[in-house]
Amino acid sequence: MDNRRQNFKRLAAARTNEVLRRLKILGNCSNRSHYDYTEEEVNKIFSEIERKIRETKAKFTFPHRDSGFKL
């Protein structure tokens, strides 16, 4: 069990840092002297990111319930 915990901590930290690094890189696209974009495009980007965050966070909820058929 301890090994599974260590694996989770190692992988979760590495993957979280990668997501944060990629978000920082995405932020570079905000430079108006290099890029042209609309508010609608920005909203579309962040709506999708927020949707995926909610979806992923839901996988971590306790208890893990199936929303399928129940009597």
N, C-alpha and C positions, 0 to 999 in steps of 0.2 A: 504493500500500500504506500509506503514512504517513497518508493521509486516512482510510482504514478504521480504522486504529489510533486516531486522534484521535476519530472518531465513536464507537467502542466506549467509550473512556475517558469521553467526555462523557455519553453515554447511560447507561452503567453507573453512573456516579457519581450522576446525577440520579435514576435509578430506585432505586438502593440507598437514597439519602436519603429517598425517598418511602416505601419499605417501613419504614424505621426510624421515620419520623414516624407512620405508621399504627400501628405496634406500640406506640408511646408512647401514642397515643390509645386503643388497646385496653386498655392498662394502667389507664387512668382508670376502666374498668368494675370494677376491683377494690375500689373504695370502698364498703365495706359500709354506710355510712350513706345511700347513694343507691341501691344495687342489692342484690338478693338472688339468690344462685346457689348451686349445689351443687358439690361437688368433682368429681362425675361430669361436669357441664357444662364445668367448667374443663379437665378432662382431655381431653374430646372436642374442645374448641377447639384445644388445643395439640398433640394428636395429628394433627389435620388440618394445622396449620401445619407441623409437623415432616415430615409425609409430603410436602407440597408442596415443602419445602426440599430433601429428598432427591431428589425427582423432577427439580427444576430443576438441582440440582448435578450430577446424572448427565448432563445435556445438555452439560456442560463437560468431561467426562472425555476423556482422550486415550489411545489413538486412539478415534475415534468408531466403534464397532462395531455392526453390525446383528445382532440376535439371531435372525435368520431362518434359513432352510435353508442348510446347508453340506454339501459332500461331503467 
